[in-house]
């Protein structure tokens, strides 16, 4: 959602480094987030932005946007509403974000802090951006480090979270660990039943895993 807002600000040629400008326009775009795991989607004013929000331009600007208090208040409220509606429907939800387990959904039953080495993250991110010749692992590593420093206040592991270091793990292995952890906490992800009211499994991570 922060990336979607950042993308919109950039397309409107607004100064994303000016907190006053960002705050003044934060509520203008309508950001729609899909919650169907079979059809992941995110749109701004009806336009699918799932691809554009992963660009380097957005990645390098999103921290400045996300640090604006008015932005955080606006988007956290939207996120909490999405989670509450999913739980009220008896479905539960998996949410991803740096502060999901500490700020957005501190009552979540299952919290996973997903991380990886700087080298692994840079390699994965560079592979995501294979079409961009400038996105070498070295450049990507430096960009990741700058963003980590900027996002440090939001990137805090909840006291009751489970840390998963994915440096040497494949996607299936990470999923298996998360499902196992959820089962140990009484959350039947492997089949049958569903979460009760207020039970929000969440993932707060510092790496985008492919």
C-alpha positions as CSV (number, residue, x, y, z in Angstrom):
1,X,0.0,0.0,0.0
2,X,2.9,2.3,0.7
3,X,4.4,1.5,-2.6
4,X,1.1,2.1,-4.3
5,X,0.8,5.5,-2.8
6,X,4.4,6.3,-3.7
7,X,3.8,5.2,-7.3
8,X,0.8,7.5,-7.5
9,X,2.7,10.5,-6.1
10,X,5.5,9.9,-8.6
11,X,3.1,9.7,-11.5
12,X,1.6,13.0,-10.4
13,X,5.1,14.5,-10.4
14,X,4.8,15.4,-6.7
15,X,7.9,15.8,-4.5
16,X,8.0,12.6,-2.5
17,X,10.8,14.0,-0.4
18,X,8.7,16.9,0.9
19,X,6.6,15.6,4.0
20,X,4.2,18.4,3.7
21,X,3.4,17.7,0.0
22,X,3.1,13.9,0.7
23,X,0.8,14.6,3.7
24,X,-1.4,16.9,1.7
25,X,-2.0,14.3,-1.0
26,X,-1.9,11.1,0.9
27,X,-5.7,10.6,1.0
28,X,-6.4,11.5,-2.7
29,X,-5.8,8.1,-4.5
30,X,-8.1,5.2,-3.8
31,X,-5.9,2.2,-3.1
32,X,-7.6,-1.2,-3.4
33,X,-5.9,-4.3,-2.1
34,X,-7.1,-7.8,-3.2
35,X,-7.4,-10.3,-0.4
36,X,-8.0,-13.4,-2.5
37,X,-4.7,-15.4,-2.3
38,X,-5.5,-17.0,-5.7
39,X,-5.8,-13.6,-7.4
40,X,-3.4,-11.2,-5.7
41,X,-3.9,-7.6,-6.9
42,X,-3.4,-4.0,-5.9
43,X,-4.9,-1.1,-7.8
44,X,-4.8,2.7,-7.6
45,X,-7.9,4.5,-8.8
46,X,-8.9,1.3,-10.6
47,X,-5.5,0.9,-12.3
48,X,-3.6,-2.4,-11.7
49,X,-0.2,-1.4,-10.3
50,X,1.1,-4.8,-9.1
51,X,4.0,-4.6,-11.5
52,X,4.9,-0.9,-11.5
53,X,5.1,-0.7,-7.6
54,X,8.1,-3.1,-7.7
55,X,10.2,-0.8,-9.8
56,X,13.5,0.7,-8.5
57,X,12.1,4.2,-8.7
58,X,9.3,3.3,-6.3
59,X,11.6,1.2,-4.0
60,X,14.0,4.1,-3.7
61,X,11.3,6.6,-2.8
62,X,8.9,4.6,-0.7
63,X,10.8,5.0,2.6
64,X,10.4,8.8,2.5
65,X,6.7,8.4,1.9
66,X,6.2,5.8,4.5
67,X,7.9,7.9,7.2
68,X,5.3,10.7,7.0
69,X,3.0,10.3,10.1
70,X,-0.2,11.3,8.1
71,X,0.6,8.5,5.6
72,X,1.1,5.9,8.3
73,X,-2.1,6.9,10.2
74,X,-4.1,6.7,7.0
75,X,-2.8,3.4,5.7
76,X,-2.6,1.6,9.0
77,X,-6.3,2.4,9.6
78,X,-7.1,1.0,6.1
79,X,-5.1,-2.1,6.8
80,X,-6.7,-2.7,10.2
81,X,-10.1,-2.4,8.5
82,X,-9.2,-5.0,5.9
83,X,-8.0,-7.4,8.6
84,X,-11.1,-6.8,10.8
85,X,-13.5,-7.5,7.9
86,X,-11.6,-10.7,6.9
87,X,-11.8,-12.0,10.5
88,X,-15.4,-11.0,10.9
89,X,-16.2,-13.1,7.8
90,X,-14.5,-16.0,9.6
91,X,-11.8,-16.3,7.0
92,X,-8.7,-15.0,8.7
93,X,-5.9,-13.4,6.6
94,X,-2.2,-13.4,6.1
95,X,-0.7,-9.9,6.0
96,X,2.8,-8.8,5.1
97,X,4.6,-5.7,6.2
98,X,7.4,-4.4,8.4
99,X,5.1,-3.3,11.2
100,X,2.1,-5.7,10.8
101,X,2.9,-7.7,14.0
102,X,3.8,-4.7,16.1
103,X,1.5,-1.9,15.0
104,X,-1.2,-3.1,12.6
105,X,-2.1,-6.4,14.2
106,X,-0.3,-6.9,17.5
107,X,-3.1,-9.4,18.5
108,X,-2.1,-11.8,15.7
109,X,-1.9,-15.4,16.7
110,X,0.9,-16.3,14.4
111,X,3.7,-13.8,13.7
112,X,6.7,-14.6,11.6
113,X,9.7,-12.3,11.2
114,X,11.2,-13.3,7.8
115,X,14.7,-12.2,7.1
116,X,17.8,-13.1,5.1
117,X,21.4,-12.1,4.7
118,X,22.1,-8.9,2.7
119,X,23.8,-10.9,0.0
120,X,20.8,-13.2,-0.4
121,X,18.3,-10.4,-0.5
122,X,20.4,-8.5,-3.0
123,X,20.6,-11.5,-5.3
124,X,16.9,-12.2,-5.1
125,X,16.0,-8.6,-5.7
126,X,18.4,-8.3,-8.6
127,X,16.8,-11.4,-10.1
128,X,13.4,-9.7,-9.8
129,X,14.7,-6.7,-11.7
130,X,16.5,-8.8,-14.4
131,X,15.1,-6.5,-17.1
132,X,16.9,-3.5,-15.5
133,X,20.6,-3.7,-16.5
134,X,21.5,-1.3,-13.7
135,X,20.1,-3.5,-11.0
136,X,23.2,-5.5,-10.3
137,X,23.5,-7.4,-7.0
138,X,26.0,-4.7,-5.8
139,X,23.8,-1.8,-6.6
140,X,20.7,-3.6,-5.2
141,X,22.6,-4.4,-2.0
142,X,23.4,-0.7,-1.5
143,X,19.8,0.3,-2.2
144,X,18.5,-2.3,0.2
145,X,20.8,-1.1,2.9
146,X,19.7,2.5,2.5
147,X,16.1,1.5,2.7
148,X,16.7,-0.6,5.8
149,X,18.3,2.3,7.6
150,X,15.3,4.5,6.6
151,X,12.8,1.9,7.6
152,X,14.5,0.8,10.8
153,X,11.8,2.5,13.1
154,X,9.1,0.3,11.5
155,X,11.2,-2.9,11.3
156,X,11.0,-4.3,14.8
157,X,10.5,-7.9,15.6
158,X,7.5,-8.5,17.9
159,X,8.3,-10.2,21.2
160,X,6.1,-13.2,20.3
161,X,7.2,-13.5,16.7
162,X,9.0,-16.5,15.2
163,X,12.2,-15.6,13.3
164,X,12.8,-17.4,10.0
165,X,16.1,-16.8,8.4
166,X,15.6,-17.7,4.7
167,X,19.2,-17.1,3.6
168,X,19.8,-20.8,2.6
169,X,16.2,-21.9,2.3
170,X,14.0,-22.3,-0.7
171,X,10.4,-21.0,-0.9
172,X,8.9,-24.5,-0.1
173,X,11.1,-24.8,3.0
174,X,10.1,-21.3,4.2
175,X,6.4,-22.2,3.7
176,X,6.8,-25.5,5.5
177,X,8.4,-23.7,8.5
178,X,5.6,-21.1,8.7
179,X,2.9,-23.8,8.4
180,X,4.6,-25.8,11.1
181,X,4.8,-22.7,13.4
182,X,1.2,-21.9,12.8
183,X,0.2,-25.5,13.6
184,X,2.2,-25.3,16.9
185,X,0.2,-22.2,17.8
186,X,-3.1,-23.9,17.2
187,X,-3.8,-22.4,13.8
188,X,-5.1,-25.1,11.4
189,X,-3.6,-23.9,8.1
190,X,-3.1,-27.4,6.8
191,X,-6.8,-28.0,6.4
192,X,-10.1,-27.9,8.3
193,X,-11.5,-25.1,10.4
194,X,-10.5,-21.5,10.4
195,X,-9.6,-18.7,12.8
196,X,-11.9,-17.3,15.4
197,X,-12.7,-13.6,15.8
198,X,-9.5,-11.5,16.1
199,X,-7.2,-14.3,15.1
200,X,-4.9,-12.7,12.5
201,X,-1.9,-14.7,11.3
202,X,0.7,-12.2,10.1
203,X,4.1,-12.0,8.5
204,X,6.4,-9.1,9.2
205,X,9.5,-9.4,7.0
206,X,12.6,-7.5,6.1
207,X,13.1,-9.4,2.8
208,X,11.0,-10.0,-0.3
209,X,11.3,-13.7,-0.9
210,X,11.0,-15.2,-4.4
